[in-house]
């Protein structure tokens, strides 16, 4: 099987590639499992060395909009596309044109290129809980379900929601087999901070565990619908493997989320790293981040994902312990025990 | 005041222009009324002669995508844009690329051009009840409200729904003042049939009243959410005049609709035109039209429109009588009385 991952050098893309390479095969859209023979990672940035070293991995460096418009991607024979590439929420809010190009135009061009293959590839589109947003002067629906009307309050959310609509119609027309899955806030992400407004949800754990101070730009009471990297990748793979009948409607589904708060996340950090780690948090509000994050829901249901056998993480403390186990080099020695 | 109407030579565009010219002034977005000094009609087709004869009317003939991309439209000084131009539902289902160009790309280009004005013009976007659609194997929500999740089952519906999202974000960013209003099925439209799957909702009245046979391609029990041309224009004008606070959320609102059935429409035809008129109906199913129309809802609520003072037509029989009065030349003499 020949797979394309856009945003393949990013944290989620690389982790997805590793997971697929370890599994070695995939049962595409309910068909019998086939060996994975090729994974193409499309990204502006180079992929990590371990992925470059795998003979099954190919790197397609460059601008996705150009690659898709020229028909260079997806390559002929591509059976499955994970479309993860996107400008992140903070960037899109600061630079409207960047978001429209990277998220709106590139997604449309990629779908056109998939249609051009003429082989109905499976397209797993990584949408986001950022499609939901609290409108000024109105409460958020409680809880959010798979059937709640999204009212995005950010350009990123609007662009993701438009992507969902395009995927649905390209699938309805038979150009692709479409699977739009809304990712929850992913934490703990290793590595460097990115421009996402949600970046602090990882930084507030990652940085203190490395002995570095971190800003918490929102109130402790802020609710958050969160998933670990492992559960997130599990959701993307399940989306690729689900048959059309099991997947159900062409509308996007919510991936599972742990319902917690920023305060409880800090408590989990303290449980794992001790008071010393928690003391490295600076609780300094950032109005720009607060404005975006406060419009996102914390109470989200995932009935369709549950029917696919997916479930949420058990606790944020467990997520933090998994992070420490998986990223020993990024954790101050005294807290690794 | 300087107004642009895209699709300005079409039936609704021309009727809107006549209504505005008769009124002579408009209270834009809650501001004091200003005289209407210029209406630009953008369309591929020439406008009707009566509009060409009005010194306040200008015609911008050509392709909207090109006109908007080049910045030719809207002209500097345009304070209000009614964006009605669209490829219709049947066309978009038959020719996917046409719909994506005329509805998706042209709407985006027009919003970019409005943003380029730098003056926050009011943009009234004519969306459609076709954003709603019955998903295979699932019932439609009953009733449909302003907060129901649209699940479009046609490319036209998807493109209109994407237009709503773009209008909302361009408005949220302060590039425009956005007003997305979902038009109901408009009947009775005078003139020639167009490529809309909903065209028969007018043809089944208009043709028999002119002594011509007409096909009814769906079952008599088919529900329909319908509005007269007069109520539809009233909704568009109200959208332009509503203040931002009165309009409320940036999501689209449903315009009022009369809840009826195709069978009751035929009965209204008979009540006005007699058995002779009703006998001109051929009840011959058309699977392609039935497939589109049967996914549209008949039971739609319009709480936001009601709060703006809008209401539905009283009865379809009254709509038919209004049509006869307004279009005497299109009605066989014996039925004009």
Contacts between the chains, C-beta under 8 A, distances in Angstrom:
chain1	res1	chain2	res2	distance
A	96	B	173	6.2
A	135	B	249	5.1
A	135	B	250	7.6
A	135	B	251	7.7
A	138	B	249	6.7
A	141	B	147	8.0
A	147	B	141	8.0
A	147	B	149	5.3
A	148	B	149	6.5
A	149	B	147	5.3
A	149	B	148	6.6
A	149	B	149	4.6
A	149	B	150	7.7
A	149	B	251	7.3
A	150	B	149	7.7
A	151	B	168	7.9
A	151	B	249	6.8
A	151	B	250	7.8
A	151	B	251	5.5
A	152	B	165	7.4
A	152	B	168	7.7
A	152	B	169	7.3
A	153	B	172	7.1
A	155	B	169	5.5
A	155	B	173	7.0
A	158	B	165	5.1
A	158	B	166	7.4
A	158	B	168	6.8
A	158	B	169	4.1
A	161	B	165	5.8
A	162	B	162	5.2
A	162	B	165	5.3
A	162	B	166	7.4
A	165	B	152	7.4
A	165	B	158	5.2
A	165	B	161	5.8
A	165	B	162	5.3
A	165	B	165	7.7
A	166	B	158	7.4
A	166	B	162	7.4
A	168	B	151	7.9
A	168	B	152	7.7
A	168	B	158	6.8
A	169	B	152	7.4
A	169	B	155	5.5
A	169	B	158	4.1
A	172	B	153	7.1
A	173	B	96	6.2
A	173	B	155	7.0
A	249	B	135	5.1
A	249	B	138	6.7
A	249	B	151	6.8
A	250	B	135	7.6
A	250	B	151	7.8
A	251	B	135	7.7
A	251	B	149	7.3
A	251	B	151	5.5
